[in-house]
Amino acid sequence: MTDTPLSQIRNFSIIAHIDHGKSTLADRLIQATGAVAAREMKEQLLDNMELERERGITIKAQTVRLAYPAKDGKTYVLNLMDTPGHVDFAYEVSRSLAACEGSLLVVDASQGVEAQTLANVYQAIDAGHEIVPVLNKIDLPAAEPDRVKQQIEDVIGLDASDAVEISAKTGLNIEGVLDALVARLPPPKGNPDAPLKALLVDSWYDQYLGVVILVRVKDGHLRKGQRIRMMAKGQVHTVEQCGVFTPKMVAMDSLGPGEMGYITAAIKTVADTNVGDTLTDDRHPATEALPGFKPSIPVVWCGLYPVDADDFEKLRESLAKLRLNDASFHYEAETSAALGFGFRCGFLGLLHLEIVQERLSREFDLDLIATAPSVVYKIRKTNGELTELHNPADMPDGSLIDSIEEPWIKATIMVPDEYLGAVLTLCNDRRGQQVELTYVGNRAMAVYRLPLNEVVFDFYDRLKSISRGYASFDYAMDGYEEGDLVKISLLVNAEPVDALSFMAHRSAAEKRGRQICEKLKELIPRQLFKIPIQAAIGGRVIARETISALSKDVTAKCYGGDISRKRKLLEKQKEGKKRMRQFGKVEIPQSAFIAALKMDA
Amino acid sequence: MKTALPAACIAFASSAPMRGTAALAAASISFTVVGMVGSSLGVAAIWHRAGRAWQAPAAIRAGLPRTCAVPAPIYPAMEPLALYIHWPFCQAKCPYCDFNSHVRERIEQPRFRAALRRELAFEAERAGRRPLASIFFGGGTPSLMEPETAAALIEDARALFEAPADLEVTLEANPTSVEAGKLAAFRDAGVNRVSLGVQSLEEEALRFLGRRHSAAQAVAALEMARGLFPRISFDLIYARPGQAEAAWRAELRQALALVADHLSLYQLTIEPGTRFATEHARGAFALPEPEEAARLYAATAEEAARFGLAPYEVSNYARPGAESRHNLVYWRYGDYLGIGPGAHQRVMRDGALLAIRRHRAPEEWLARVEREGHAITAEESLAPADRAREALLMGLRLAEGVDPARIEARSGVALAEALEPAMLAACLEEGYLEWTAAGWLRATGEGRLRLDAMLPVLLR
């Protein structure tokens, strides 16, 4: 198996927008090559995680090795690399792409190119891929293959005349895809005699095997029992098992150049395996690592708190378990006066944040509160010191700050004509700078530079609602820039609520402050005393609301028979107050803060 | 069961087999108790200035193990007891009522009469011959009781306790014609105060409230009662769905003109488990918003004041001196016996303040009393912190407020220890609480209006 000649190997990935049929096509390719018996076939074979299946997204990269007897009489090894398709995992995507020589660009023949497709296809082109356009759902009455081909040529600049027209759902022309892979994709290059060089594409934790590493061998051979070294990390491990996915794990003696597969090496945590690292032989190491390694850095941070304070330890354990399998998120303990004990967590992006949160509640049965996501600001202090700010609550005093820089993104939004006006207004409201505006048929593509800060604050929800769900959105980080940014503190009964403080551009500060004061006024139930709610920048109050005292709350009848009941009720109420946060003489139910934070998200 | 007293004594009190009085008398041994916890001594000193010699109840005398080292004399005098007697039957269940009431086709009045007398005798044995403050027949609808039952119980109580000549004996009565017809017989039985369940003087409201009498019948019953009893009270329910302030003022004025010395004016409350709770949850009707309820409450006090009735408790209004002595015992957190199905009891015994409950279902209660002489289902000695909470949650309902010395004497907890200092300060500052010239702590009108919100944060 390991001696498959390079000329008979094709490594490819599939690029597609959500719902354009990537997983279905992958399933059909697996079926068509007989890699999985019909009785074992289930939908979205490659998406193992429950969450992946449900949301139709891929979080971890996977490979499957297909054996295809082509028309030339030779049997080809087709390695399908299923990559995560979201910008949050852009770096992981780039490593997956670096492991392949070509891509299938799957486009829904009725819907056309979407924003997410664009970003990924450009990445594939950057990675030097040969791109094979595939028009899917050709069987649908609404399919317009000619229009979509034209769009691919206009928007992406690819020749789409040889696009393969298929229906993954019905299985129509799957053969055509396989033939195109063999005929149009270049075989991998590599030197079997050079020292081992293998790209670490992804890794995950398996409770029986420990960490499983997904690799693409570039030069040399990867063997069972071999002492291998991670070139960036410097650690040495002994390969316990190596093999390929068919998609079941099948052990092999070795993996040769051009091959994709897995190894296990008694590694305890995925934090020890950096995506993009190069594996080499410990005794005969390569002199140079593969290009492009970079450690993952969180760009969005938020606080995660257990709703029930008793769950703190469980949350700590769950985060540790989760990190076993996802080294790209970071966490550290923090405390909040409003929310109690919790963790400050860093994520690769908003989807990543959402996924981690959802996995915590789903797989670990935790009820969580998340504070408003914050981006990483760079603060230059008057003493010249440069610090990174992950939590608005940690913002130094204004007098100590010289300037603040915030991260910007370059966003690509594709939207049907009729919603373009609203989308442009939204972008402008969020301090966006238009870079490009083009039309393809009745769809517009707007490219904007936007502060990430404005995007983490309900941008996505707004975009969806103003375009009735038709807008597609993608972004890439686009550097840091100085901004006139202020920290807005929320004060309840004159005491700051750390969990609700946030950063905003000065021009939006007053409006945002007023909104959140109004929101809290609705959410905090009336109490024995009136409660002032203020938003402030430093010592200056920019918005204020007052919750008036409740006007009447007393039991009408209370006699001898009611005493025990009243006392027990009282004790229960006192117990309930443990879930409240004291702000001077008023107590605010935690649920009010949770609701306020939910409305932010 | 929690207690601060020698375990043997309490164990007896809660679980020893209860025997007939004759057996107890035969087995009696003589002893007296000293070394009461400070709180009881305090009660004697502060609350009951007229001290009186006291003997241990026969039940304790009879059953106290000889090893229980409670030596010698002089148990301090006890404050008067209130006696509550529960009649658990009604002709129909009112949709707002969550009291322990039951509708039965036939009631074996003689058996219930005998059982109530038996429970009374049982409790009197345990309590000893203490002074009696009041008797209150509540329910249910005690005016459905045969007057002979009331007569027998009043007579028993007068014989078993030290009853003053002007002992307050109240009967709750419904103003239907049948019951009104029995009022004279109840007067003859010894009842000297009636509390009529008028609830409203508007026909439509009476129908909504599920009452089985008309406004005219209510007025007639009141007039008849006025000729029979020196003291009369009646209940009204207001803050009903859609009730306008002006309409309520008019209705209340009409009621006040009917000359009672005491009124219980309750805002309609939706109690869980009632028919109203179901209908309200379904959205069949809505109660006034709290602001409106507060306005109605203020209007009520205003109208009552014009007729010389002052709010001495959250929902109770009286001419000076006409306050319900019986209910004041509850609110002042005094001792009360409760007999009959589901009746509650708070009584100080050997320094332990006991909370006692009885079986709620009438038939089961009856069977148990006939079998065992009582139908007690739970007897708990209240911890000092619990006593303090109970004393305060009741006492702050009263316009007079609470006497710190009494709170401490009754609970064993100093008032300052029973309250959250920061909340006390905040409530004083806000004008919800105030100190009286005599050094009592009282909830102001504004404070009483928000008592349910105040207590959980104020009490420790």
Interface residues (C-beta under 8 A of the other chain):
Chain A: R526 Q527 L528 F529 A549 L550 S551 K552 D553 V554 T555 A556 K557 C558 Y559 G560 G561 I563 S564 K566 R567 L570 E571 Q573 K574 K577 K585 E587
Chain B: A82 Y84 N100 Y266 Q267 L268 T269 P290 E291 A293 A294 Y297 V314 S315 N327 V329 Y330 Y336 G338 G342 A343 H344 Q345 R346 A355 R357 D386 R389 E390 L393 M394 R397 A422 M423 A426 C427 E430 Y432 R448 L449 R450 L451 D452 A453 M454 L455 P456 V457 L459
